[in-house]
Amino acid sequence: MATTDIHSIPATRQPGFAGMMARLRSARSRRAEYHRVYGELEQYSDRELTDIGISRANIRDIAWQAAYGG
């Protein structure tokens, strides 16, 4: 009889309560990463952002890409 370890199944495919909790943890982690990157970039001056090639208008997009990809 074959068994499957639930930890080897991606969070989006886990059934029931365990899957829901895994998806919530993943969403919380991604949201925290978004806020971390956004907050860090927001603290830079316009000059510092320009030096690293970032426009202040792009901070949200960059934070989104860091947390959620694409």
N, CA, C and O atoms as CSV, one atom per row, in Angstrom:
chain,resi,resn,atom,element,x,y,z
A,1,MET,N,N,0.840,-1.169,0.000
A,1,MET,CA,C,0.000,0.000,0.000
A,1,MET,C,C,0.893,1.242,0.000
A,1,MET,O,O,1.790,1.363,0.835
A,2,ALA,N,N,0.656,2.137,-0.907
A,2,ALA,CA,C,1.443,3.362,-1.012
A,2,ALA,C,C,0.848,4.443,-0.111
A,2,ALA,O,O,-0.369,4.576,0.011
A,3,THR,N,N,1.730,5.200,0.508
A,3,THR,CA,C,1.285,6.321,1.324
A,3,THR,C,C,1.943,7.589,0.816
A,3,THR,O,O,2.989,7.545,0.169
A,4,THR,N,N,1.328,8.708,1.112
A,4,THR,CA,C,1.858,10.003,0.709
A,4,THR,C,C,2.016,10.866,1.940
A,4,THR,O,O,1.091,11.006,2.740
A,5,ASP,N,N,3.187,11.440,2.086
A,5,ASP,CA,C,3.442,12.372,3.182
A,5,ASP,C,C,2.808,13.704,2.801
A,5,ASP,O,O,3.130,14.258,1.750
A,6,ILE,N,N,1.921,14.224,3.629
A,6,ILE,CA,C,1.190,15.453,3.315
A,6,ILE,C,C,2.128,16.643,3.142
A,6,ILE,O,O,1.775,17.610,2.467
A,7,HIS,N,N,3.331,16.585,3.747
A,7,HIS,CA,C,4.282,17.687,3.630
A,7,HIS,C,C,4.931,17.744,2.251
A,7,HIS,O,O,5.509,18.764,1.875
A,8,SER,N,N,4.835,16.641,1.491
A,8,SER,CA,C,5.421,16.626,0.157
A,8,SER,C,C,4.450,17.148,-0.902
A,8,SER,O,O,4.836,17.326,-2.058
A,9,ILE,N,N,3.203,17.393,-0.522
A,9,ILE,CA,C,2.191,17.908,-1.446
A,9,ILE,C,C,2.219,19.434,-1.381
A,9,ILE,O,O,2.216,19.996,-0.286
A,10,PRO,N,N,2.247,20.121,-2.534
A,10,PRO,CA,C,2.226,21.598,-2.505
A,10,PRO,C,C,1.016,22.112,-1.733
A,10,PRO,O,O,-0.043,21.484,-1.733
A,11,ALA,N,N,1.183,23.260,-1.075
A,11,ALA,CA,C,0.123,23.819,-0.231
A,11,ALA,C,C,-1.183,23.996,-0.992
A,11,ALA,O,O,-2.259,23.818,-0.420
A,12,THR,N,N,-1.106,24.340,-2.261
A,12,THR,CA,C,-2.330,24.578,-3.027
A,12,THR,C,C,-3.072,23.292,-3.335
A,12,THR,O,O,-4.224,23.338,-3.766
A,13,ARG,N,N,-2.435,22.136,-3.123
A,13,ARG,CA,C,-3.066,20.846,-3.429
A,13,ARG,C,C,-3.404,20.027,-2.198
A,13,ARG,O,O,-4.015,18.965,-2.317
A,14,GLN,N,N,-3.023,20.492,-1.022
A,14,GLN,CA,C,-3.298,19.717,0.183
A,14,GLN,C,C,-4.786,19.778,0.506
A,14,GLN,O,O,-5.405,20.836,0.398
A,15,PRO,N,N,-5.346,18.668,0.893
A,15,PRO,CA,C,-6.773,18.618,1.192
A,15,PRO,C,C,-7.111,19.104,2.602
A,15,PRO,O,O,-6.271,19.100,3.502
A,16,GLY,N,N,-8.336,19.513,2.759
A,16,GLY,CA,C,-8.891,19.783,4.074
A,16,GLY,C,C,-8.240,20.886,4.874
A,16,GLY,O,O,-7.691,21.850,4.339
A,17,PHE,N,N,-8.324,20.705,6.173
A,17,PHE,CA,C,-7.847,21.720,7.113
A,17,PHE,C,C,-6.350,21.960,6.987
A,17,PHE,O,O,-5.899,23.103,7.056
A,18,ALA,N,N,-5.584,20.906,6.804
A,18,ALA,CA,C,-4.124,21.051,6.670
A,18,ALA,C,C,-3.788,21.910,5.459
A,18,ALA,O,O,-2.895,22.755,5.527
A,19,GLY,N,N,-4.489,21.704,4.364
A,19,GLY,CA,C,-4.261,22.499,3.166
A,19,GLY,C,C,-4.627,23.952,3.369
A,19,GLY,O,O,-3.914,24.854,2.929
A,20,MET,N,N,-5.748,24.173,4.042
A,20,MET,CA,C,-6.175,25.545,4.309
A,20,MET,C,C,-5.145,26.267,5.174
A,20,MET,O,O,-4.806,27.421,4.909
A,21,MET,N,N,-4.652,25.595,6.199
A,21,MET,CA,C,-3.655,26.207,7.076
A,21,MET,C,C,-2.353,26.483,6.324
A,21,MET,O,O,-1.714,27.512,6.546
A,22,ALA,N,N,-1.962,25.577,5.445
A,22,ALA,CA,C,-0.744,25.780,4.656
A,22,ALA,C,C,-0.905,26.984,3.732
A,22,ALA,O,O,0.026,27.773,3.573
A,23,ARG,N,N,-2.081,27.127,3.125
A,23,ARG,CA,C,-2.331,28.266,2.234
A,23,ARG,C,C,-2.347,29.577,3.022
A,23,ARG,O,O,-1.847,30.595,2.543
A,24,LEU,N,N,-2.915,29.556,4.217
A,24,LEU,CA,C,-2.921,30.756,5.052
A,24,LEU,C,C,-1.512,31.157,5.472
A,24,LEU,O,O,-1.170,32.339,5.461
A,25,ARG,N,N,-0.693,30.170,5.843
A,25,ARG,CA,C,0.703,30.465,6.207
A,25,ARG,C,C,1.456,31.044,5.018
A,25,ARG,O,O,2.231,31.990,5.165
A,26,SER,N,N,1.230,30.481,3.857
A,26,SER,CA,C,1.893,30.964,2.651
A,26,SER,C,C,1.458,32.395,2.329
A,26,SER,O,O,2.293,33.237,1.999
A,27,ALA,N,N,0.174,32.665,2.422
A,27,ALA,CA,C,-0.341,34.007,2.139
A,27,ALA,C,C,0.206,35.013,3.146
A,27,ALA,O,O,0.572,36.127,2.770
A,28,ARG,N,N,0.265,34.636,4.413
A,28,ARG,CA,C,0.796,35.529,5.445
A,28,ARG,C,C,2.276,35.823,5.198
A,28,ARG,O,O,2.723,36.960,5.348
A,29,SER,N,N,3.016,34.808,4.824
A,29,SER,CA,C,4.442,34.968,4.543
A,29,SER,C,C,4.673,35.899,3.355
A,29,SER,O,O,5.543,36.769,3.399
A,30,ARG,N,N,3.892,35.712,2.299
A,30,ARG,CA,C,4.023,36.569,1.115
A,30,ARG,C,C,3.641,38.014,1.429
A,30,ARG,O,O,4.297,38.952,0.977
A,31,ARG,N,N,2.591,38.180,2.195
A,31,ARG,CA,C,2.158,39.532,2.570
A,31,ARG,C,C,3.226,40.220,3.415
A,31,ARG,O,O,3.491,41.408,3.233
A,32,ALA,N,N,3.837,39.484,4.331
A,32,ALA,CA,C,4.904,40.037,5.163
A,32,ALA,C,C,6.104,40.435,4.307
A,32,ALA,O,O,6.715,41.478,4.541
A,33,GLU,N,N,6.442,39.617,3.323
A,33,GLU,CA,C,7.555,39.944,2.425
A,33,GLU,C,C,7.250,41.207,1.626
A,33,GLU,O,O,8.120,42.061,1.453
A,34,TYR,N,N,6.007,41.326,1.135
A,34,TYR,CA,C,5.608,42.531,0.402
A,34,TYR,C,C,5.804,43.770,1.275
A,34,TYR,O,O,6.402,44.750,0.832
A,35,HIS,N,N,5.310,43.733,2.499
A,35,HIS,CA,C,5.411,44.882,3.393
A,35,HIS,C,C,6.862,45.169,3.793
A,35,HIS,O,O,7.242,46.328,3.960
A,36,ARG,N,N,7.664,44.129,3.944
A,36,ARG,CA,C,9.072,44.321,4.280
A,36,ARG,C,C,9.804,45.058,3.157
A,36,ARG,O,O,10.507,46.039,3.402
A,37,VAL,N,N,9.631,44.576,1.921
A,37,VAL,CA,C,10.309,45.195,0.777
A,37,VAL,C,C,9.776,46.606,0.551
A,37,VAL,O,O,10.549,47.537,0.328
A,38,TYR,N,N,8.458,46.761,0.609
A,38,TYR,CA,C,7.853,48.079,0.403
A,38,TYR,C,C,8.381,49.081,1.440
A,38,TYR,O,O,8.778,50.193,1.093
A,39,GLY,N,N,8.382,48.678,2.692
A,39,GLY,CA,C,8.840,49.567,3.756
A,39,GLY,C,C,10.308,49.940,3.613
A,39,GLY,O,O,10.697,51.087,3.831
A,40,GLU,N,N,11.112,48.954,3.246
A,40,GLU,CA,C,12.538,49.222,3.077
A,40,GLU,C,C,12.779,50.216,1.941
A,40,GLU,O,O,13.532,51.176,2.106
A,41,LEU,N,N,12.146,49.992,0.798
A,41,LEU,CA,C,12.337,50.898,-0.341
A,41,LEU,C,C,11.747,52.279,-0.069
A,41,LEU,O,O,12.294,53.286,-0.520
A,42,GLU,N,N,10.660,52.332,0.650
A,42,GLU,CA,C,10.006,53.606,0.956
A,42,GLU,C,C,10.907,54.504,1.812
A,42,GLU,O,O,10.789,55.729,1.764
A,43,GLN,N,N,11.794,53.905,2.583
A,43,GLN,CA,C,12.679,54.675,3.446
A,43,GLN,C,C,13.814,55.362,2.687
A,43,GLN,O,O,14.413,56.309,3.195
A,44,TYR,N,N,14.112,54.893,1.481
A,44,TYR,CA,C,15.186,55.499,0.701
A,44,TYR,C,C,14.779,56.886,0.219
A,44,TYR,O,O,13.602,57.154,-0.022
A,45,SER,N,N,15.766,57.757,0.083
A,45,SER,CA,C,15.508,59.080,-0.501
A,45,SER,C,C,15.364,58.926,-2.020
A,45,SER,O,O,15.738,57.898,-2.585
A,46,ASP,N,N,14.828,59.942,-2.661
A,46,ASP,CA,C,14.699,59.899,-4.117
A,46,ASP,C,C,16.068,59.722,-4.768
A,46,ASP,O,O,16.191,59.018,-5.770
A,47,ARG,N,N,17.074,60.342,-4.217
A,47,ARG,CA,C,18.436,60.239,-4.756
A,47,ARG,C,C,18.953,58.804,-4.650
A,47,ARG,O,O,19.537,58.277,-5.597
A,48,GLU,N,N,18.737,58.181,-3.497
A,48,GLU,CA,C,19.187,56.798,-3.312
A,48,GLU,C,C,18.456,55.847,-4.256
A,48,GLU,O,O,19.060,54.935,-4.821
A,49,LEU,N,N,17.173,56.064,-4.420
A,49,LEU,CA,C,16.407,55.227,-5.349
A,49,LEU,C,C,16.911,55.393,-6.774
A,49,LEU,O,O,17.045,54.412,-7.506
A,50,THR,N,N,17.190,56.629,-7.169
A,50,THR,CA,C,17.710,56.891,-8.508
A,50,THR,C,C,19.062,56.201,-8.686
A,50,THR,O,O,19.337,55.651,-9.753
A,51,ASP,N,N,19.896,56.223,-7.665
A,51,ASP,CA,C,21.215,55.581,-7.736
A,51,ASP,C,C,21.116,54.079,-7.996
A,51,ASP,O,O,21.983,53.507,-8.657
A,52,ILE,N,N,20.070,53.439,-7.482
A,52,ILE,CA,C,19.916,51.996,-7.704
A,52,ILE,C,C,18.947,51.700,-8.851
A,52,ILE,O,O,18.584,50.547,-9.081
A,53,GLY,N,N,18.533,52.746,-9.566
A,53,GLY,CA,C,17.725,52.560,-10.765
A,53,GLY,C,C,16.252,52.295,-10.523
A,53,GLY,O,O,15.598,51.617,-11.315
A,54,ILE,N,N,15.728,52.832,-9.425
A,54,ILE,CA,C,14.318,52.621,-9.092
A,54,ILE,C,C,13.619,53.967,-8.988
A,54,ILE,O,O,14.135,54.907,-8.384
A,55,SER,N,N,12.451,54.043,-9.579
A,55,SER,CA,C,11.615,55.225,-9.438
A,55,SER,C,C,10.680,55.004,-8.252
A,55,SER,O,O,10.235,53.882,-8.011
A,56,ARG,N,N,10.386,56.058,-7.522
A,56,ARG,CA,C,9.474,55.941,-6.382
A,56,ARG,C,C,8.119,55.390,-6.824
A,56,ARG,O,O,7.446,54.695,-6.062
A,57,ALA,N,N,7.725,55.701,-8.051
A,57,ALA,CA,C,6.445,55.217,-8.566
A,57,ALA,C,C,6.436,53.696,-8.764
A,57,ALA,O,O,5.370,53.092,-8.882
A,58,ASN,N,N,7.613,53.085,-8.801
A,58,ASN,CA,C,7.692,51.636,-9.053
A,58,ASN,C,C,7.829,50.805,-7.785
A,58,ASN,O,O,7.916,49.579,-7.866
A,59,ILE,N,N,7.850,51.433,-6.626
A,59,ILE,CA,C,8.077,50.693,-5.385
A,59,ILE,C,C,7.015,49.615,-5.176
A,59,ILE,O,O,7.348,48.487,-4.811
A,60,ARG,N,N,5.764,49.939,-5.398
A,60,ARG,CA,C,4.701,48.923,-5.208
A,60,ARG,C,C,4.902,47.727,-6.124
A,60,ARG,O,O,4.769,46.581,-5.695
A,61,ASP,N,N,5.224,47.994,-7.389
A,61,ASP,CA,C,5.426,46.913,-8.347
A,61,ASP,C,C,6.612,46.031,-7.946
A,61,ASP,O,O,6.537,44.805,-8.039
A,62,ILE,N,N,7.687,46.649,-7.507
A,62,ILE,CA,C,8.877,45.898,-7.107
A,62,ILE,C,C,8.567,45.041,-5.873
A,62,ILE,O,O,8.964,43.877,-5.816
A,63,ALA,N,N,7.881,45.593,-4.916
A,63,ALA,CA,C,7.505,44.842,-3.712
A,63,ALA,C,C,6.582,43.686,-4.076
A,63,ALA,O,O,6.721,42.590,-3.533
A,64,TRP,N,N,5.658,43.916,-4.973
A,64,TRP,CA,C,4.730,42.866,-5.418
A,64,TRP,C,C,5.496,41.734,-6.090
A,64,TRP,O,O,5.255,40.562,-5.800
A,65,GLN,N,N,6.413,42.078,-6.982
A,65,GLN,CA,C,7.205,41.061,-7.668
A,65,GLN,C,C,8.061,40.263,-6.680
A,65,GLN,O,O,8.217,39.050,-6.826
A,66,ALA,N,N,8.610,40.946,-5.680
A,66,ALA,CA,C,9.435,40.249,-4.685
A,66,ALA,C,C,8.614,39.234,-3.888
A,66,ALA,O,O,9.099,38.152,-3.560
A,67,ALA,N,N,7.380,39.592,-3.585
A,67,ALA,CA,C,6.554,38.724,-2.748
A,67,ALA,C,C,5.774,37.677,-3.538
A,67,ALA,O,O,5.663,36.528,-3.111
A,68,TYR,N,N,5.244,38.066,-4.670
A,68,TYR,CA,C,4.333,37.188,-5.401
A,68,TYR,C,C,4.879,36.698,-6.739
A,68,TYR,O,O,4.247,35.881,-7.410
A,69,GLY,N,N,6.051,37.194,-7.126
A,69,GLY,CA,C,6.634,36.803,-8.412
A,69,GLY,C,C,5.902,37.425,-9.567
A,69,GLY,O,O,4.795,37.940,-9.412
A,70,GLY,N,N,6.516,37.378,-10.717
A,70,GLY,CA,C,5.928,37.905,-11.948
A,70,GLY,C,C,5.314,39.178,-11.813
A,70,GLY,O,O,4.788,39.716,-12.787
